[in-house]
Structure formats: C-alpha cells, structure tokens
Amino acid sequence: MIGADAIVKCLEEEGVEYVFGYPGVAICPFYNSILKSPIRTILIRTEQNAAHAASGLTRVSGKPGVCAVTSGPGATNVITGIATAFADSIPLICITGQVNSELIGSDVFQEADITGAVESFVKYSYLVKNAEDIPRIFKEAFHIANTGRKGPVLIDVPIDIQNTEIKKFVYPESISMRTYKPTVRGNIVQIKKVAAELAKAKRPIICAGGGILLSGGEKELQDFAEKHQLPVVSTMMGIGAMPTRHPLYYGMVGNNGKFYANRAMNESDLLIMVGARVADRAVSQPDLITNNKVLIHIDVDPAEIGKNVGPEIPLVGDAKHIFEDLLAQDITCEHKEWIAELDEYRRAMVERRHPNPSYVDPAAFITMLSEKMKEDGIYVADVGQNQIWSCGYHIVKKGRFLTSGGMGTMGYSIPAAMGAKLADKSKQVIAVCGDGSFQMSMMELATMRQHDIPVKVIVLKNNYLGMVREFQHYNYKDNYSVVDLSGSPDLGKLSAAYDMKFLRLENMDKADEILDEFLEKDETVLLECIIDPMDLVR
C-alpha cells in the first residue's frame, strides 16, 4: 500500500461516497488509487466549485464533504470555496496535492504554500511529511471538522508522500487530542440561570442562527418554543430552523430582514441568541440589542461569545444539547400580550411592493415556486438581489434553505445544489441565481450532464449585477459603474448546447403553468425569468 492508497482507505473508513475535484500531476497518485474504490469521483469544471459542491453535500447529509485538487493554481483556486465554508461553519475535508517534499520552498512549477495561504480560512491544516501518519491525520481531520464549531480542514500531501509505501495501515477507532476538547454539554448552572431569567421575562425572544441547523437541533428548538410559547426570529443562516409559516416564527432579522422581526428583537426584554455570531448583517448595531434587555448568548464556540457584544449570561455548548437540557427545566412563564403584539406587527408591517407588470415579480414568483415545491424540497439561493428576495419570500416547510451567508460568495448555488442532490437523490433540489452569479458557475452544467445530476436552475435575469446596481442607485445617485451585464449568453442556446430543457418566463401571466412544467419531472431544467432591471429588494 502506498500513501495514496491509504488516503482512499481512510475515506472509505469514514463512509465517504463522493469526492469532488479536479486532477493534476501532484494529485494524480490519489486519483489513480481511487479508481479501485467504490467512492465516486465528480469532475468539477473549476476548483472553487469543488468546495461548494462538497458544502452542499455536507449541509444535507450531515457528513463532511470531500474535495481534492492539485497543487499551485488548483489549490489557490479552491481557497474561495474553503473560505465560504469556514464563514458558515461547514465541515469539509480539502485534500491538495503538493510538489515533492524536498522541493518545497524552491519555487518550483506549481508550488504554492497552501497551508500558509488558507491559515485564516480553515479550522486546521496539515502538511503530511510522513506517509505513516496518513491514517492518524485523516481520523483527526474528520473529527476536528465535524465537532465543536464545525469547519473545513485542509490536508496538503506532497506527491512523493502519496507514492511512498507504508508498512502497515491501521485506521484509529477513536481519537483523543489533548489540545482539542470542544464543549458540547452546557454548564448546568448557566442553564438554570437561563431558566430563571425566562421565568421573569415579559417579552422574550429567541434569535436562531445557523448553529441550530449545524447541530441538528431544529426539533428541540421548536419543541422548546412551543412548550413556552416563545417567539422565534432567525439570521439568514438560521432560515429553516423553524418552518416559515409556524405561528411562533417571525422571520429573518437584519438589514434585509422583516421589519416586524427586527422590531420584535429590539423591543424584547430577554434575547436568547443561539448559534449566531451577532455579526453586522444580522445586527447592524450590536450595542442596541443590549439596551433594556437581558442578552443570553449560546454558542458552541466560546470565542464567539462576547466578541461583538457582551451577554449577561454566556452559555457554551451545542444548540441541540442545550435545548434538550432547557426542555428538562421547570419553567413557568406567560406572555400572551407579547405574542399578540407581535402578531399585530406581522399583520400590519407588510412590505408593499409595486412590481412592473411587464416583468416577472421575483417576490411573487418565489412564493409561488415555494408553494409548488415538494414539502421537503431543497432551495439553494445564490448571492445578490436573488438571495434577498429568496430569504424574504421562500417558504420553508419541511425542507432546507441553503445559501452563502458569512462570505456571500457569488456562484455558490449551482455547485452546492449538485452536492445537495447527490447527498439525497430523492429530494427535489432547485438552485436560484441571478444572471451575474449564474455566469460564475454555468460551466458546471457540464458536470450535471456528465454525472447525471438532475438539478433545476432558475436564473432571475435583469442584465445587471443587481445588488451592486441597487447600492449605486442609493449611494451614488444612479452613477452605475461596471454593473452592466451586456454580452451575456443566450440561455436558450446555452441550454441546447448542454442538452438541457429550457423554459422562459417574461411576466407573471403564465407563471403558474411554466412552474408546473418546470417541476413536473426529476430532470435538469433551466428556467430564465425576466425581471425589471430597476427592481429593488425593498
């Protein structure tokens, strides 16, 4: 057995089914060895998307996704995908080939210090110096990636290490790292303090972040909210922690959130932040959320607690376990007036849109799409205006809502949707993007065709980089700079080139029948929706 065989064996031991990647000389021993394995390799058309696809698979399956690319430009290209996963705490294993060990530091062909380059974007990284260490390193990497605050781990493997014979392969049954022992269970004293504050509160609210979904704690959150009739809002990454139309869910907070959700959080006297960073997109002025209220911050990462705002009660632990323990507490609380007040806010503070009837109204279209999707369907939003409309108008029932929140990476939706589909082929998976973000990953239509991955793609086309154009509209008095997407391809011809079904919607008149045709079969379809170039997210 050589090092490359050992890497493949490690992946098999971890139950890996897919590896997304792009080969090159420095990673060829690995890709040669994987031919003997049942693990399926997916050739992505650009390395960044290998990490995005692995991320999509991870977020649906709950198991770390794996990508493998070559040295130099292959490794540097994947950095944006790694940074995207890191910002959203998505566990990935990123394998990079590297030049011969004795040549490292010589600036030889396709050499890049990838462990140094990704230092601020990974949870941990390894440069493999001894082939005998491969089983231990991979066992540690999977453990680190998928425990505590989850995140990507990079393993850089020189080509000579991949080709080195190893004496004996033993994959560790367990792992114990002296310097890495994340806290999962919350401190019972702090939990009792939370219970005591909740019993006193008249206007409590829970703000659910992506940590709820990462911990698999959606049911525990919902049970706790229902048991004590607690209102819930969410960050962008927390969308789906509660069904959109649950009576206790009041929408997304933040700059682009629901007015009534922000008002509810601001007027609360007890705010329980769970699995959220308290970052600027969700809370533009962190100091405001501590005014006249008790702030409880629950997070599995102790470094996040108190980083942006000081809580009165910090509580370190995994969200699922925290809510299990809170459910066991004897808490008596009553706040019917508060719930009635929030219900009135939700009824009264409805956004009034005035769409141009000559075009598709993205808000109405996304709501109609949501109603027609399967209950457990997976909706993957890209970045830009399409993301904000999706956050505001997509209805999560029993499915999932995926997007790039922390990094806001354009081109995320199509490769992430492919990974999501491979994670569970029974699920309906739809990628929604703008014409700008679509062109950042449209090469992956070839991947979908080659590997028979039936993802449905919607392009909201306005011939602009819409979110930047909107910013320039408000801040530069319609001085538009470098946002015109003239020269974009004819999507009908592009679909034909990839042998995909193509549909086009110019206004809402035929939206109902076009969506029925779009969703009818489990097949790859590209739907182009023409929206008003001057439409705004507000």
C-alpha positions, 0 to 999 in steps of 0.5 A, a space after each residue: 500500500 502506498 500513501 495514496 492508497 491509504 488516503 482512499 482507505 481512510 475515506 472509505 473508513 469514514 463512509 465517504 461516497 463522493 469526492 469532488 475535484 479536479 486532477 493534476 500531476 501532484 494529485 494524480 497518485 490519489 486519483 489513480 488509487 481511487 479508481 479501485 474504490 467504490 467512492 465516486 469521483 465528480 469532475 468539477 469544471 473549476 476548483 472553487 466549485 469543488 468546495 461548494 459542491 462538497 458544502 452542499 453535500 455536507 449541509 444535507 447529509 450531515 457528513 463532511 464533504 470531500 474535495 481534492 485538487 492539485 497543487 499551485 493554481 488548483 489549490 489557490 483556486 479552491 481557497 474561495 470555496 474553503 473560505 465560504 465554508 469556514 464563514 458558515 461553519 461547514 465541515 469539509 475535508 480539502 485534500 491538495 496535492 503538493 510538489 515533492 517534499 524536498 522541493 518545497 520552498 524552491 519555487 518550483 512549477 506549481 508550488 504554492 504554500 497552501 497551508 500558509 495561504 488558507 491559515 485564516 480560512 480553515 479550522 486546521 491544516 496539515 502538511 503530511 511529511 510522513 506517509 505513516 501518519 496518513 491514517 492518524 491525520 485523516 481520523 483527526 481531520 474528520 473529527 476536528 471538522 465535524 465537532 465543536 464549531 464545525 469547519 473545513 480542514 485542509 490536508 496538503 500531501 506532497 506527491 512523493 508522500 502519496 507514492 511512498 509505501 507504508 508498512 502497515 495501515 491501521 485506521 484509529 477507532 477513536 481519537 483523543 487530542 489533548 489540545 482539542 476538547 470542544 464543549 458540547 454539554 452546557 454548564 448546568 448552572 448557566 442553564 438554570 440561570 437561563 431558566 430563571 431569567 425566562 421565568 421573569 421575562 415579559 417579552 422574550 425572544 429567541 434569535 436562531 442562527 445557523 448553529 441550530 441547523 449545524 447541530 441538528 437541533 431544529 426539533 428541540 428548538 421548536 419543541 422548546 418554543 412551543 412548550 413556552 410559547 416563545 417567539 422565534 426570529 432567525 439570521 439568514 443562516 438560521 432560515 429553516 430552523 423553524 418552518 416559515 409559516 409556524 405561528 411562533 416564527 417571525 422571520 429573518 432579522 437584519 438589514 434585509 430582514 422583516 421589519 416586524 422581526 427586527 422590531 420584535 428583537 429590539 423591543 424584547 426584554 430577554 434575547 436568547 441568541 443561539 448559534 449566531 455570531 451577532 455579526 453586522 448583517 444580522 445586527 447592524 448595531 450590536 450595542 442596541 440589542 443590549 439596551 433594556 434587555 437581558 442578552 443570553 448568548 449560546 454558542 458552541 464556540 466560546 470565542 464567539 461569545 462576547 466578541 461583538 457584544 457582551 451577554 449577561 449570561 454566556 452559555 457554551 455548548 451545542 444548540 441541540 444539547 442545550 435545548 434538550 437540557 432547557 426542555 428538562 427545566 421547570 419553567 413557568 412563564 406567560 406572555 400572551 400580550 407579547 405574542 399578540 403584539 407581535 402578531 399585530 406587527 406581522 399583520 400590519 408591517 407588510 412590505 408593499 411592493 409595486 412590481 412592473 407588470 411587464 416583468 416577472 415579480 421575483 417576490 411573487 414568483 418565489 412564493 409561488 415556486 415555494 408553494 409548488 415545491 415538494 414539502 421537503 424540497 431543497 432551495 439553494 439561493 445564490 448571492 445578490 438581489 436573488 438571495 434577498 428576495 429568496 430569504 424574504 419570500 421562500 417558504 420553508 416547510 419541511 425542507 432546507 434553505 441553503 445559501 452563502 451567508 458569512 462570505 456571500 460568495 457569488 456562484 455558490 448555488 449551482 455547485 452546492 445544489 449538485 452536492 445537495 442532490 447527490 447527498 439525497 437523490 430523492 429530494 427535489 433540489 432547485 438552485 436560484 441565481 441571478 444572471 451575474 452569479 449564474 455566469 460564475 458557475 454555468 460551466 458546471 452544467 457540464 458536470 450535471 450532464 456528465 454525472 447525471 445530476 438532475 438539478 433545476 436552475 432558475 436564473 432571475 435575469 435583469 442584465 445587471 449585477 443587481 445588488 451592486 446596481 441597487 447600492 449605486 442607485 442609493 449611494 451614488 445617485 444612479 452613477 452605475 459603474 461596471 454593473 452592466 451585464 451586456 454580452 451575456 449568453 443566450 440561455 436558450 442556446 446555452 441550454 441546447 448546447 448542454 442538452 438541457 430543457 429550457 423554459 422562459 418566463 417574461 411576466 407573471 401571466 403564465 407563471 403558474 403553468 411554466 412552474 408546473 412544467 418546470 417541476 413536473 419531472 426529476 430532470 435538469 431544467 433551466 428556467 430564465 425569468 425576466 425581471 425589471 432591471 430597476 427592481 429593488 429588494 425593498 
